[in-house]
Amino acid sequence: MAERNRPNSKTIVYRSERWKKDHSRSVKPIEQKTCRIKDVCGTCQFINGDYQNSLDIKYRAGLEKLTDKTLLQGTQVTSPIPSPRSQAYRTHAKLAVRPATKSVTPHAKDGRFAIGLFQPKSHKVVDISFCPLHRNSINRLIRDLKPALNDSSLTPYDEETHTGDLRYIAIRASHLTEEVMVTFICMNDSKRLELKSMILQLRNLGHTISAAHLNVNGEQTNTIFGGVSKRLAGSDRLREELCDLSFEIGPTSFFQVNPWQAENVYRRVEQIAGPDRSHSVAWDLYCGTGQISMLLANAGYRTIGIEENPQATRDAQKNVVRNRVENTPQFVAGRVEEITENFPSWAQEPRLIVVNPSRKGLSDSVREFLKSTMARSQSRLIYVSCDINTLVRDLDDLKSTGKRVVQLDAFDMFPFTDKMEWLAVLN
């Protein structure tokens, strides 16, 4: 970044931009589309504006929060890595389904269903007919799904009365193909046959739906997915590929919404970890479907991955077999908070710890566990975070071990929003 964009701190050392040039893959530019519901939606703060300017603003805001806590003294800080795609990058959409009469968008009232996002800090649904950040296959599917639902016997979920059939729709699109996986989150499975028929109807309209599922969530909760998923049509998983590894992802498993930029993040983790010929132990906490675990295993680390979602753990195990990873990682299903005292004996002394938690960051107990582990084993920590506020909180606590942030990278995983993906290395 130019000199004028540096924060006011003489303790920050900027590295060369060579890595950024080498690892930001050139992708064919996408014509920028205009969002017509920005003021109503409020999700994407910078949409319809200049991309580079939005990137600079949120990057500097994040650095200010880190410097306010004196977390960047002597830290090597790179310029932010822009997303290879600034639009049409979101390959996963989790959309609320509510009665059209309760939508804040007037055009939604043309039918019975409102399908879209909640307005920030509310449960008012913004009906979405097109989002410039979604992959085109997702936009097209939403467009054709609405009339099919309006003609069906299904009813939208009403939060006030806890009644209705359909609560959410999750659509995931492969970033390398036109394959789509759609998951209907319903109160029960009574509409299973009708949903199967709807999938066939959408396929006849030209949608490449390779997998379709019904997920049952009858609980009165804000959680999107329930614990049971049933296949409606196609395969059990969606095929994906990152970092020369192939993956199959289940309907409730986590996978980065911007795979083009995710590859840059994972390659950066791989570079920082470096090869390990002595087979040192590495922890991959909140490992998802195993992308980082497999990269560490291929680099020579003896790796254990911990993941709360049992389906993601099963996917990770299958992905290891699929990619013929000889230095096989071990995966454990469970919350990190609950298994910290039960690590296998061989994994007690890690040389490298990678954490990639959700936006709520690390719990108090996990931070205490990591502090005692790092003090005992002299391990390095790579912290990948999608929320600057919880990252600052956690790093501020972890620095009490005497470790400091020696490197900081920022990746624009979510263009035109106020969020970024941050990567901090403690040593």
N, C-alpha and C positions, 0 to 999 in steps of 0.2 A: 504494500500500500504506500502511497505517496507520503512524504514526510509530514505534511499537514494533518494527516489522519492518525498520527501517533498520539496516544494519551500523554498527559503531562506527568511522566514518571521516568526519571533517568535510570531506574533500576531494571527497565525492560530492555531486553536485547532482541532485536529482530533478526530472524534468519533470512537466508537467501530465498527468493521466490522460485528457485529452480524446481523444488519439489512440486510446487503448485502447477507449474507449467507441464511437468512430466506426468502428473497424475490426474489432471482435469481433462478427461477425454473429450475430444471434439465431437459434438453431436450436431447434426443438421439443425440449424436454427428453426424455431417454430414461430409462425406468425402470431404476434401478440393479440389475444382476444380481449375484448372489453367485458367487464362484469357489469351487468345492468342492475344488480340488486345489492351493490356494495353497502349503501347506506342502511338498508333494511337488515342485511345479514350481519355485518360487523365482524366477521371471522377473520378476514384478510385485511389487515390494517393498511397495507401499501398497494393493494391491487389498483390497476389503472394508472399507476404512477411509474416513475423511472426505476428500473430494477437496480442498477448500481447504487443509486442514491438510497434506496430502501435497505440494501445490504450494508452500506456504510453506517447508517443510523443505528440499526440494531446491533451491529458489531461493537460500535463505540459505547453503546449503552451497556452492553455486557461487560466490556473491559472496565468501565467505571465502577460497576458493582464489585468486581474482583479487586480492583485497586483500593477501593474504600475499606476493604478488610485486610489490606496489606498482604495479599496473597501472591503478588507477582514480583516480589523483590528478587532480582537476579534471574528472572524467568525468560526463557527464549520464547518469543511470541511471533507466530507467522501472521501474514496478511490472511484475511478470510478467503476460503476456497468457494468461489461461486458455484452454483448448481449447473451441471451441464445442460439442464433444461430448466427454464424459469417458469414455463407453463406446461400443462398436460403431463405433469410429472407424478401426480398422485395415482398410484395403482391400487389403492384400497380406500373404499368409501363405506363408512358405517352410518347409515341414514335412519333417522327416526321416522316412524309411520304413525300419524295421528289423524283425527277427523279434519277434513278440509275446512270445516266451519271454525276451527280453532287456530288456523294458520294466520300469520301476520302478512302473508302475501296475497293480495286480492285475487290473482289469477288462479290460485289453488281451489277456490270455491266453485270452479267449473265442474268439479267431480266430487267424489266422496272422500278421496285420499289426499293427504298432504304428505309428501316425502321429501325430507331434507334435513337440515341441521338445526340444532337449537341456537337461538340467539345467545350470545355470551351472557353468562350469569343468569339464565332464565330457562324455562322449559317451553318457550314459545317457538313453534316450528316455522322456519323459513323454507317454504317450498322451493325446490331447486329443479328447474327444467334444463339448465346448462350451467356448468361450472368450468371456467377456463383453466383451473388447476387439475381437474380430473382428466384421466386418460379418455380419449374419444370413445373407446368401446364402452366405458362406464356411462358416459353421457347418453350414448345411443340406447343403451339398455334401459336406463331410467325413463327415457322418452317413450319407449314402447311398452314398458311395464305398467305405467299409470293407466292407460285405457284398458289393459287386460285386467287389472285389479278392479277398476270401476265396473266392469262387466261381470265380475265374479260374485260369489256369495260371501266372500270374506269381508270382515268388518275391521276398521282400524282400531287400534288400542286407545282407550280413553283412560288417562291417568287418574282422573278424579273419581271414577267409578270402578277402576280396575277391571274393565270389561273389554271385550273385543277379541279378535283373532291374531292380527299381525302387529307386532311391536316395533321391529326394526328389520331393515334389509342390509346385509353386508355384501358388497360386491368387490371382488379382487380380480385384477387383470394382470396377466403375465406381461412384463415389460419387453419381452423379446418376441412375443407372438400375439395373436389376437384372442388367445384362449381366455375365458372368463369363468370364475367360480362365483356362484350366487348362493347366499344362505338366507333363508327366511327365519326370523326369530319369532316364534308364535307362543301363545299361551298354552297350547296343547297340540297334539298331532291329529286332531279331528279333520283338518282340511288337507291331509297329506295327498290324497288322490287328485284333488283339484289343483294343488300346486304342481304336481307332476305333469298334469295336462297343460298347465300354463307354461312350463318349461318347454314342452314340445311345441307349443304355439310360438314361443319366442325364437326357438331354433328355426322354425319354418320361415321366420322373418329375416333370417340371415345371421343371427347372433351365434357366435362360436362358444356356446356354453359347454365346457368340457366337464364341469362338476356342479352339482346342485344339491343342497342340503336343507333339511329342516332342523332347526335347533329349538328345543323346548325350554322356555323360561316362564313359568307361571308364578314366580315370586313377585311380591310387591317391593321392588327394589330398583335402584338406578343402574344396576349392573346390566350390561347388554346381553351377554351370552349366558345361557343356562348350562347345566352339566351334561346334557344328553344331545347328541347330534345324530340324525338319521339321514342316510343318503337317499335322495330323490331320483337322481339320474346321473349318468356319466360315471367318472372315476371318483375315488375317495379324496384325491388330492389334486392340487394345481401344480404344474411344473414350472420351475424357475431356475435361473442360473446366475451366479455371482462369483467373481474371482476364480474363474475356471472350475468351479464346483457346481454340480447340479443338485437341486433340491425339489422335494415335493412337500407342499404346505397344506395342512388341514384347515377346516373352516374356522377354527377358533385360535389357531396358532399365530404368534406375532411374526411379522415380516416387515421390514422397513417400507414406508410408503413411497420413498423416492429411491429406487434401486440404483439409478445412475449415480447418485451421490453417495449412497451407502457403500458402493464398491470402493470409492475413494477413502471413506472412513476405515473400512476393514483393511485395506492395503496399508493405511497409515499405522494401524495397530500392529499389523504384520511386520512393518519396517521397524517400529520401535522395539518390538519383542526381539527381533533378530533371530538368527539360527542358534540352536542349542544342541551341541553334540554330546553333552553329558546327561541329556534326558532329565533336566530339572523339572520340578513339579510346577504346574501352572493351574490357577483357578480361573474359571470363566463363570462368574456369578450373573444370574439372570440371562442365561445363555440362549433362550429362544429355541430355534430349530437347529442350532449348532454351527452357525457359520464361523464365528471366531474360534470355537473349539477346534474345528477341523484345520483352520489355518495354523493354529499353534501346534497341533499334533504333527502336521506336515513339516513344521519348522524344527521338530525334534523334542518338543516339550511333552512330558507325561501329564496329560490334561484331564481335569475333572470339571464337568459342567453341571451347574445347578439351575433348575428351572421349575417354577411353580405350576405351570400348566402341564398336566399329564399328557395331553395330546401332543404338545410341542416336544416333550421329551421323547415320546414314541417316534415322532417325525425325525428328531435328531439322530436317534439310533438307526433308523432306516437310511437316513442320508449318509451316515458313515459307511454303511454297507454299499450303498449305491455308488459312492465315490472311491471305494476300495482303499480307504485310509488304513494303511498297515499299522501305524502307531495309534491304535484305536483309543479314542477318548472314552472315558466312563461318564455316563449321565445319571443324575439322581433327580427324581421328581420330588419336589417339596419346596416350601418357602425357605429362603436363606435363613430367616430368623429362627426357624425350628430345627435346622439340621447342623448348626454350627458346632455343636458338641459331638456330633456323630460322623465326622469326616473319616474316611478309611485311614488306616494307620500309615499307608504309603503316602498319603496326601497331606500330612500334618504340617510340613515345612515348605511352603511354596516359595519359589524365587520370583514368581510373577503372578500378580493378581489383576484380572480384568473385571471391572464391574460396568454393567450397562443397564441400570435400573429404569423403571418408568419415571414419569415426570415428578412423582412424589419423592424420589431420591431414596436414600438409605435411612432405615429406621435407626432409632437410638441404639438398639441392641446390636445391630449389624455394625454400626460405627465403632462401638466398644470392642466388638470381636475383631474387627480389622486392625484397630489400634494395637491390641495385644499381640496379634499375629505379626504385624509389621515390626514391632519392637523385638519380638523373639526371633524372627527368621530373616530379618534384613531384606525383605522382599520389596520389589518395585510395585507400584500401583498405577494402572492405566484406568482412568475414570472417563467413561463416555456418557454424556448427559444431554438430554433434550430440553432441560429447564435450567436456566441460569440461576434462578433463586435457590433451588434446592442444591445445586452444585456449589454455590458460594457457602451455603450453610454447612454442607458436609465437609468441604475442604477446610473451612475455618476450624472445624472440630478436629479433623485428622491432623492438622499441622501441630497439634499439641504433642505428637510423637517425636517431634524434631525433624520430621520430613518436610520438604518444601516442594512447591510446584516448580519443576525444572523446565517443563515444556508446556505450551498451550497452543492448541490449534482450534480453529473455528470453521465449520462447514455449513454452508447454507442448505440444509436438508429441507427447509420449508419456505421456498421463495414467496415473497409478497406477504408473508405473515410476520409477526414480531418475534418468532422463535428461530433458534439456530441449534445445531448439534455442536457441542463443545467436547474437546478431548484434552484432558489434563494428565500429566505424568508426574507422580510424586516419587522422589528418590531421596 
